[in-house]
Amino acid sequence: MRDLQEVFNKRQRIIDDIRRIRKDYRDMLANDGDYARIKDAYDAARREKKNTELAIQASMGGAYEKLQELSDQRRALEEMLSDIAMTQLMRGETIELTDDDHNRYEPQYKITFKKSA
């Protein structure tokens, strides 16, 4: 197996290449007249779409507000599920869930890296 630092360094070089190419791409788009015209039309359509969405949300009244509250509650419960599962894992306990239809769920773990301060 490769060294962790070696793989990380290769990944960083690829990220640098991606950033450089994306910057060149954005520069070329900014200098293209057709692209600017199409983007302006697209932005106008997005504004119109957003205004329509806001009008419909306002007409729904409390139902749309409840949707937002339920979404917030779901996110909080998902975070709580993750925290409880991680605690059980650290204790060496088995983690398994079932839903109302008797479908079994098992946890999936993912490790990511974040630049430290």
Phi, psi and omega in degrees: 000145181289159176290137182303316181295322179297316179295318178300314181298319179296318178299318179297319178297320179295318178300319178298317178297316179300314180299318181296314182294319178297321179297315177300317180298313179298321178297318180293321177296319181297333181265004181261121182295318179298319181298317180298318180296314180294321180295320178297317178296320179296316179297320178296319179294322178296318179298317179297318178299315181297318179298320178295316179300316180296322179295318179292319177300318179295323181289337178282337178064234185295333182296319180289323176298320178297321177302316179296317179297316180296322178296318178296318179297319179299316179299318180295318179293323177295320177295319179295318176303315180297316180296316180295316180297318179296320178298315179296320178298316180296332177278352181084014181277154177282139181242119179206138179233154173226148177263185183297336179267012179067024172280136181267143178235138175236150184287152172237133183249147181220133177250128175235164180242138180235137180299128180277154184289000000 
